[in-house]
Amino acid sequence: MNRSELVQALATKSGLSQKDASSFLNNFIDTVTEELQGGGSIDITGFGSFKVADRAAREARNPRTGETIQVPARRVPTFKAGKNLKAAL
């Protein structure tokens, strides 16, 4: 399912117009992004949680040349599925 299909499904299930559903989706994404940028987390009971994880710097190897390169430390978003979502699958 791509973004436009998700907007259409949200509009159908909620009875909103596609414009309102698209606005809701954009606001949801912006809110999650802002919270994670600030180092916070979002927990949606039964669905899952969005968090930020720190990855340490490490050495990696270029498979084509065999050259060793340094991969810098960075922060990455993570999602952990909740109990109800796991059970539904």
C-alpha positions in Angstrom: 0.0 0.0 0.0 1.4 3.4 -1.0 0.7 6.8 0.5 -2.3 7.6 -1.8 -3.9 4.2 -1.2 -3.4 4.8 2.6 -5.1 8.2 2.3 -8.0 6.7 0.4 -8.4 3.9 2.9 -8.4 6.4 5.8 -11.0 8.5 4.1 -13.2 5.5 3.4 -13.0 4.1 7.0 -13.4 7.5 8.7 -15.9 9.1 6.5 -13.6 12.1 5.9 -12.8 13.6 2.5 -9.5 12.5 0.9 -8.2 16.1 1.5 -9.0 15.8 5.3 -7.5 12.3 5.5 -4.4 13.5 3.7 -4.1 16.4 6.1 -4.5 14.0 9.1 -1.8 11.7 7.7 0.6 14.6 7.1 0.0 16.0 10.6 0.6 12.5 12.1 3.9 12.1 10.3 5.0 15.6 11.3 4.1 15.0 14.9 6.0 11.7 15.0 9.0 13.3 13.3 9.1 16.3 15.7 8.9 14.0 18.7 11.7 11.7 17.5 13.9 14.7 16.6 13.6 15.9 20.2 14.7 12.5 21.4 11.3 11.4 22.7 9.2 8.3 21.9 5.6 7.6 20.9 3.8 4.6 22.4 0.5 3.6 20.9 -1.0 0.9 23.1 -1.7 -2.2 21.2 -0.1 -0.9 17.9 3.5 -0.2 18.7 6.1 2.3 19.6 8.3 4.7 17.7 11.7 5.4 19.3 15.2 6.7 18.5 18.2 4.3 18.8 21.8 5.2 18.8 24.1 3.3 16.5 27.8 3.2 17.4 30.6 4.0 15.0 32.0 0.9 13.4 34.3 -0.4 10.7 32.8 -1.8 7.5 34.3 -3.3 4.4 33.5 -2.4 0.8 32.6 -5.8 -0.8 33.8 -4.7 -4.2 37.3 -3.5 -3.2 37.8 -5.0 0.2 38.7 -1.6 1.5 38.0 -0.9 5.2 35.9 2.2 5.8 34.6 4.0 8.9 30.9 4.3 9.4 30.1 7.2 11.7 27.8 6.9 14.8 24.2 8.1 14.1 20.7 8.1 15.4 18.0 6.0 13.7 14.3 5.7 14.1 12.9 2.4 15.2 9.4 0.8 15.4 8.5 -2.1 17.6 5.2 -3.7 17.0 2.7 -4.0 19.9 1.0 -7.1 21.1 -2.3 -6.6 19.2 -0.5 -5.9 15.9 1.6 -9.0 16.3 -1.5 -11.1 17.2 -3.4 -9.8 14.1 -0.6 -11.0 11.8 
